[in-house]
Amino acid sequence: MHQHTRIFTILFCIAIIAYSHIGYSDEDVWAKLKRGGHVVLMRHVTTEVGDPVAFDVNDCSVQRNLSPFGREEAEIIGQAFRARSIPVAKVLSSHYCRCEETAELAFGRVTTWQPLDTLSAPGKDIRALTEVVAKRIGAYAGNGNLIMVTHRRNILWLTHETNEPGGFLVLKPDHKGGFDIVEYLIPDELETN
């Protein structure tokens, strides 16, 4: 039994290392984004630890907000997009302050969209909300790129992928309600010049 556990652990570690180094700052991906027509599904950047007990989605003073490091991450993301002249058609975000602030700092504008709110909240119909977002991604056909800033759990449900704070998946809509994952990028790997 120990032999199988060790082999599994070794294979798991190799898979994690391999996945974490697949083309993070691939200029081909940036070239695709420059042509537009993609959806960038982003997790909010680094936050303070834990939501306060008296949480209220309409009051930022009682939410887990961005840390100073997270604010820097958001600015780096925005700089990377601007340095490459990536066209951004629209920026949608969860109503949670950490997502709105991420979008505002990175892209200078934001429109909140309820289906991007965290799926961790009680009473959410996870499958229905995930389907609404997936259909919007799959139907996107704009000239620029659609940015969606949301939460880890939402991204996991949509793509079966997890990502770290500020990480984003570049998605290619199929215009039939589905999409393909083109790449995953993280703020630590972004070059801004």
N, C-alpha and C positions, 0 to 999 in steps of 0.2 A: 504493500500500500504506500509506504514512504517513497518508493521508487517512482510510482505513478504520479504522486503529488509533486515530487521534485521535477519530473519531466514536464508536467503541466505548468508548473510555476516558471520554469525556464522558457518554455514556448510562449507563455503569456507575456513575459518580460520582453522577449524578442519582438513579439507582435506590437507591443506598446511602443518600443523604441523605433521600430520601422514606421509605424503610423505617424509618430510625432515628427518624423523628419521628411515626410513626403512633400516636396516642393513648396514650402510655406511662402516664400516671397517670389514665386515663379513669375517672371515678367510676361510670360505667355498669358497668364491669368489676368494680369493688369491690362494687357492688350485687349483681351476679350471684354473686360469691363469698360475700357475706353470706347469700344464700339456700341455699348449700351445693350439694352434688352435683357439684362440679368436682374436677379433679385439677390440682395445681400441680406442674409438672415444673421443678425448679430445679437450676441448676448451682451447685456449691459456690462460696463467695465467694473473694476474692483470697488467693493463697497466696504463700509464699516461692518463690524461683526454683529449679526443677529438683529431681527426686528424687535422694536420695543413692545412691551406687553400691551399698551394702549394703541395698537396699530389702527390707522385710518387712511385708506387709499387717497382721500381728499386732503390730507394734511401732511406735508413733507416733514414737519417737525416731529412727527411720531412714526417715521418710517426709517428703514435702513437706507442710508444715503451713500453717495459716492465718497470714497476716501480721497485725500489729496493725491495719492498715487493713481487712483482711478481717473481723476480729472486730467492728470497728465496723459494717461493712456488714451482718453477720448480725444485730446488735442493731437496726439501723435497720429491717430487714425485719420482725423480730418486733414492733417498736413499731408499724409501719404496720398489721400484721394486728390487733394488740390495740386500737389507736386506733379501728379501724373495726368492732370486735367480730366479726371474721371467724371462723366456727366451724371448728375444725380437729379432724377425727375421728381421724386417724392420721398419724404422720410416719414414713415409711420412708426409709432411707438406704443408700448403699453402705457397705461395711465400712471403706473408707479413712478415716483419721482426719480428713482435711480435710472430708469430707462429714458424718461424724458430729458433728464440732464445729460445723459450720454449722447443722445441724438443732437441736442442743442449745441453742446461743446464741439462735437465732431463735425456737424454739418450746418450749423447755424439756423436750423429751422426744424420744426417737428409738428406733426398732426397726430393726436392720440387716436387709437383704434382699439376698442374694447376686446376684440378677439385675441389681441396680443397680451392681454393681462395674464398674470401668472396662473397656471393651471393648478398650482398648489393650494389656492384658496378653496375653502369649503363650498360645496354646492355647485361646483363647476361641472358642466357636461363636457368632459375632456374630449371624447370622440367627436362630438358635434362641432366644438370650437376648433379642434385640429383640422377637421374637414373644411371649415370655412376658410381658414388661413391657407391650407393646401390648395384649394380651388383658386384663391386669389393669386397665389404664386404661379400656379400652372397656367393661368389665363393672362398673365402680364405680357404686354406687347408694346411697351413704351420705347421711345427713342433713347432715353437715358436709362439709368438703373433705379430700381425701386429698393429703398433701404427699409428694413424692418428690424426694430430694436425690441427685444423681448427677453425672456428668462430661460435659464438652463432647461427646466423641465419641458417647456413648450418646444424648444429646439429638439430635444430628445424624442418627444412624441411625433414631431413632424418628419424627422430625418433618421431617427434611430442612431444619431451621433450625439456625443456630448462635446461641450467645448468649455474652455476656460473663460473667465471674465474678459470681455473685449474681443474674444475670438469671433470670427464670422465665417459662415459658409457662403460661397458663391454658388448660386443655383441658376440653372438654365431651364426656363419654362418650356413645356412642350406644346403649349397653347390648347391643350385638351384637358386641363385640370391636373396635370402631373408635372414633374420636374426631375432633372438630374443634378446631382452634386458635382460641380466642376472642381472645387478646391476648398480648402480650409486655411485661413490665414489668422495669425495671432499678432497682437500689438508688439510683442517683443521682437518679432522678426521683420517688422516693417521698416523700410528705409524711407526717409522723408525727403531725400534730395535726388 
